[in-house]
Amino acid sequence: MNVALIGFGKAGRALFETLAVNQYTRSIHVYDPAIDFNIDPIISRNENFVFHDSTIDMDSSFDLVVVATPDHLHKEYILKAISLGISCFVEKPLITSKVDLTEVINAIDLNPGAKITTNLILRASPLFVEIRKMFLDGAFGSNVFIEGKYLYGRWEKLVNGWRGTADYSVILGGLIHLVDLVCFVSNEYNYDCKIDFQRLTNKLPSDVKDFGSIVLTSPNIGVAHLATSFSTPVDHRRDLAIYGDSGWVEVRGAEVRTGGNLAGLNLEKLPAKSISKGDLLSAFIYDMNNEGAVEYLYPSKNEMIQVLKLCLGL
C-alpha cells in the first residue's frame, strides 16, 4: 500500500510509528508545512519514507490517506481523498460542524467504494472490548444507567494551540470518546440526545466553553449522563461506569471495580486504554486487505456518522 500521512505533530508521529512497521505498507509520504526534520536517522534514511515540508497534492496513486492535522482542517483532505476513491483514516473528530458533516456524508454516498473511519481509540481497549461482550450477553441485566466523565486537564493547549477558538467544541474534542464507547458497548447508535455547553472557568481564553454534557436515552438501553471538563487541573482521564440490576462496573482512569454478575472476573487486569495510538489504524489496514476480518473494532461509516450526529445534537 502507498500511504499519505498528512500532519506530523504528536498524533501524526504516533500513527507514523504504526504505519512504519505495518506489513501491508509499501511506502509512506509524510506532509506537514511545519514539519520538524529532527527525525531518527534510521527512519530518514529509509527510502520508503519520504518527508515533505509542504501540503499534499493528492492523487490516485495513494491507497490510503491518514489525516492527523488540526481538527478544522480535516474536511478538505477527506473530501479530496473520497472523491479520488482513496480510503481514509482520520483522527477524531472526523469533522467539526454540521455543515462539514453534510458535505462528508454526501461525498461518501457518491463514492461508496472508499472506506473511511475515525480514530475513536478507546474502543480498542481490551477492557472495553470485554465489557461490550458482557453487555451484549446480558450480564448487566435490565436497562442500565451509564455515567461518564472525560477530564482533560490540559488548559495550556487551549491557551497556546489551535483549540483556543470560540468555535472549538469540548464535546467533539474530548467527550466524543465516551459517546462512542456508550454506543460501542451497547451496540446501539440511535439515542435521544440532549446537549449542553457551559463556561465554568475564569481562565483565558475567555470565549471557549470549557464544560460540555450529553444525556443519551434509549428505551432499549437506558440512560447515559456524560460530561467533560477541560479546565480542571487533573490528569488526562476517562471515567465510565455502567450500573444494571444484575451487574455493574466502574472504570476510573486505570482503576476498575465490579459487582454483581461482573464480580470476580478479573476485569481489573485488562488495560483501560488501547495498546497503542494506532490500534484502530492497524485494524483498518488489515480489513482493507482482508475484507470483513476485523470491522467490528473500528467505527463503520454508519457508526461514525451516528456518533457525530449525537455529538452535534442532530
Secondary structure, DSSP 8 states (H G I E B T S, - for coil): -EEEEE--SHHHHHHHHHHHT-TT--EEEEE-TT------HHHHT-TTEEEESS-----TT-SEEEE-S-GGGHHHHHHHHHHTT-EEEE-SSS-SSHHHHHHHHHHHHH-TTS-EEE--GGGG-HHHHHHHHHHHTTTT-SSEEEEEEEE---HHHHHHSTT-STT--HIIIIIHHHHHHHHHHHT----EEEEEEE-----SSTTS--EEEEEEEETTTEEEEEEEESSS-S-SEEEEEEE-SSEEEEEETTEEEEEETTTTS-GGGS-SS-SSTTHHHHHHHHHHHSTTSSTTTS--HHHHHHHHHHHTT-
